[in-house]
């Protein structure tokens, strides 16, 4: 007997959505000098990790939000790079 198509489990899109939301949050706080070191660095790192997890889930066929995972991971990397630039510009080290 063939399985009923309605019995398929729901897509596990949580990691991709988390990557997107964390990436947006990280980029939003990236240019605030002290907030970028406190909030942006952990959020950007978490966005990159969640993006990899979401991308892996899409590749295994248990998630459907490839774009969210990709954009979230990229925003996380961009936020981390901006945090490094802001830290270098405001640290006063020559």
N, C-alpha and C positions, 0 to 999 in steps of 0.2 A: 504494500500500500504506500503510495507516494505521500510525502508530508504536505500538509495544507499550507499554501503560500501565506496565509494569515498568521501562521505560527512562527514566523521569523522574528527573532528578537529585535528590539528597537536599536537604532544606530547609537553608538557610544561617542557622541560628539562633544563631551564635556572638556576634554583636554584641548581641542582646537579652539573652543569658545573661551576657555580660560587663557590660552595663549594670546588671543586677540584682545581680550579685556586688559590683561596685564601689560601687553605691549602698548596699548593706547594710554594707560595710566602712566607707564614709565616715560613715554615720550612727553606727556603733558608736564611732568615734573622735572624733566631733564635740564632745563635752563635755570632752575632756581638753585643758587650756589650751594647752600647747605642741605636743602631737601634732596638734591640730586644724589648726594652720597648716602643719605639715610634711606630714602624711599626708592629712588630710581635704580640703583645698582641691584638690590635684591629682586625688585619687580622685573627688571630687564632679564636677569638671569633665569628667573622662574618662567618668563615668557618664552625664552629660548628652549628651556627643557620641556615645557608643556607643548611647544610647537613640534619638537622632535617626537614626543609621545603621540600627539595627534596625527602627525604625518605617518607614523608607523601603523597606527590604527587604520588609517585610510588605505595604506598599502595592503594590510591584511584583510580588508573588506568589512571591517566592523564599524567603520565611521564613514560619514559622507561629506565632511566639511574640509576638504583639502585646502581650499582658499583661505579659510579662517586660520588654520594651523600655519600655513605658509606666511601669511601677512603678519600674524602675531609673532612668529619667530623672527622675522625680518625687523619688525618694529622693536623687538627686544634687543637685537644686535645694534640697531641704530641708536637706541637709548643708551646702551652701554658705551658706545663710542662717544656720544655727546657728553656723557658723564665724565669720561676721561678728559675730554677737551675743556669742560668747565672746571674740573679740578686742576688741570694744568694752568689754566688762565687765572684762577683765583688763589692758588696755593702760595704764590709769591716766590717760589724757588726759581732761580735763574738757571 
